[in-house]
Amino acid sequence: MTEERSSIWPILHYHDPASAVRFLVDVLGFHQWVAARDDDGDVVHAELGWPGGGRVVVGGTKHTGGVHGGLGPGNALYVVTDDVTGVHTRAVTARADVVQAPHTTTFGSGGQAYAFTVRDPEGGLWTFGTYTGAAG
């Protein structure tokens, strides 16, 4: 698997980061690159890659050290994909909470996309769509 280098890595905090990693990998199709655990076996840092490029970092809310210490859960992310239907099918098969089925929409920028939104186990919203951003 080849992945493009990503220069922006959103950091997502969850109460149960191990479950979040499993959901993102098993249900939505991310690839796990690394998962570091603390002495209790809890995930403290995981790096996940999207097949089309880009990465996210997953951490836990129980860890209060460092600059990100004390951040709570609550995420809303957009992921570019040419396979909206495939990701949606994975989510439905896993009985994930699909908030909005695949549909054609217009984003605030005026850009058209085919997209759907799913809720992760801790309430974060993940929208997968074909919109690649405003020309610039």
C-alpha positions as CSV (number, residue, x, y, z in Angstrom):
1,M,0.0,0.0,0.0
2,T,1.3,3.4,-0.9
3,E,0.1,6.5,0.8
4,E,0.7,10.1,-0.1
5,R,2.5,12.2,2.5
6,S,0.0,14.4,4.5
7,S,1.0,17.7,6.1
8,I,-2.1,18.0,8.3
9,W,-2.9,15.4,10.9
10,P,-6.0,16.0,13.0
11,I,-5.7,14.8,16.6
12,L,-8.8,13.1,17.8
13,H,-9.4,12.4,21.5
14,Y,-11.7,9.6,22.7
15,H,-12.8,8.2,26.1
16,D,-12.0,4.7,24.6
17,P,-9.3,5.2,22.0
18,A,-8.9,1.5,21.4
19,S,-12.5,1.2,20.3
20,A,-12.2,4.3,18.2
21,V,-9.2,2.8,16.4
22,R,-11.1,-0.5,15.8
23,F,-14.1,1.4,14.4
24,L,-12.0,3.6,12.1
25,V,-10.0,0.7,10.8
26,D,-12.6,-2.1,10.7
27,V,-15.7,-0.1,9.8
28,L,-14.5,2.9,7.8
29,G,-11.3,1.5,6.2
30,F,-8.4,3.4,7.7
31,H,-5.0,1.7,8.0
32,Q,-3.3,1.5,11.4
33,W,0.3,2.6,11.2
34,V,1.1,2.6,15.0
35,A,-0.6,2.2,18.3
36,A,1.3,3.0,21.5
37,R,-0.1,1.8,24.8
38,D,0.5,2.9,28.4
39,D,1.3,0.6,31.3
40,D,-2.4,-0.2,31.7
41,G,-2.6,-1.3,28.1
42,D,-4.7,1.7,27.0
43,V,-4.0,3.4,23.6
44,V,-2.2,6.7,24.2
45,H,-1.2,7.4,20.6
46,A,-2.3,5.8,17.4
47,E,-1.6,6.9,13.8
48,L,-4.1,5.9,11.1
49,G,-3.8,6.5,7.4
50,W,-6.5,7.0,4.8
51,P,-6.0,4.9,1.7
52,G,-6.3,8.1,-0.5
53,G,-3.7,10.0,1.6
54,G,-3.8,11.7,4.9
55,R,-3.5,10.6,8.5
56,V,-5.2,11.2,11.8
57,V,-3.8,10.8,15.3
58,V,-6.0,9.1,18.0
59,G,-5.5,9.7,21.7
60,G,-7.3,9.2,24.9
61,T,-9.1,11.7,27.2
62,K,-7.7,10.1,30.3
63,H,-4.2,11.2,29.6
64,T,-3.8,14.8,30.8
65,G,-0.1,15.4,30.2
66,G,1.3,17.5,27.3
67,V,-0.2,20.3,25.3
68,H,-3.3,18.2,24.3
69,G,-4.0,17.0,27.9
70,G,-7.6,17.6,29.0
71,L,-9.1,17.7,25.6
72,G,-12.5,16.0,25.5
73,P,-14.1,14.1,22.7
74,G,-16.1,15.8,19.9
75,N,-15.0,15.5,16.4
76,A,-16.3,16.4,12.9
77,L,-14.1,15.5,10.0
78,Y,-14.4,15.3,6.2
79,V,-12.5,12.7,4.3
80,V,-12.1,12.8,0.5
81,T,-12.8,9.5,-1.3
82,D,-13.8,8.4,-4.8
83,D,-15.5,5.4,-3.2
84,V,-18.4,7.0,-1.1
85,T,-20.6,4.0,-1.8
86,G,-18.0,1.5,-0.8
87,V,-17.3,3.2,2.6
88,H,-21.0,3.6,3.2
89,T,-21.5,-0.1,2.5
90,R,-18.8,-1.0,5.0
91,A,-20.5,1.3,7.6
92,V,-24.0,-0.2,7.0
93,T,-22.6,-3.8,7.1
94,A,-21.0,-3.0,10.5
95,R,-24.3,-1.5,11.7
96,A,-22.7,1.9,12.2
97,D,-24.9,4.9,12.9
98,V,-25.3,6.4,9.4
99,V,-26.5,10.0,10.0
100,Q,-27.1,10.8,6.3
101,A,-27.1,8.3,3.4
102,P,-25.1,9.0,0.3
103,H,-26.5,11.9,-1.6
104,T,-25.5,14.8,-3.9
105,T,-25.0,18.0,-2.0
106,T,-23.6,21.5,-2.3
107,F,-21.1,22.6,0.4
108,G,-20.8,26.1,1.8
109,S,-18.1,26.8,-0.8
110,G,-20.6,26.1,-3.6
111,G,-18.7,22.9,-4.4
112,Q,-20.8,19.9,-5.4
113,A,-20.1,16.5,-3.9
114,Y,-21.5,13.0,-3.4
115,A,-21.3,12.4,0.3
116,F,-22.5,10.6,3.4
117,T,-22.1,11.0,7.1
118,V,-21.6,8.4,9.9
119,R,-21.3,8.8,13.6
120,D,-18.4,7.1,15.4
121,P,-19.0,5.3,18.7
122,E,-18.4,8.5,20.8
123,G,-20.6,10.8,18.7
124,G,-18.0,12.2,16.3
125,L,-19.3,12.9,12.8
126,W,-17.3,11.6,9.8
127,T,-18.4,12.8,6.3
128,F,-17.0,11.0,3.3
129,G,-17.3,12.7,0.0
130,T,-16.0,13.5,-3.5
131,Y,-15.4,17.2,-2.9
132,T,-11.6,17.8,-3.1
133,G,-11.7,21.5,-2.0
134,A,-12.0,24.9,-3.6
135,A,-9.6,25.6,-6.5
136,G,-6.8,27.8,-5.2
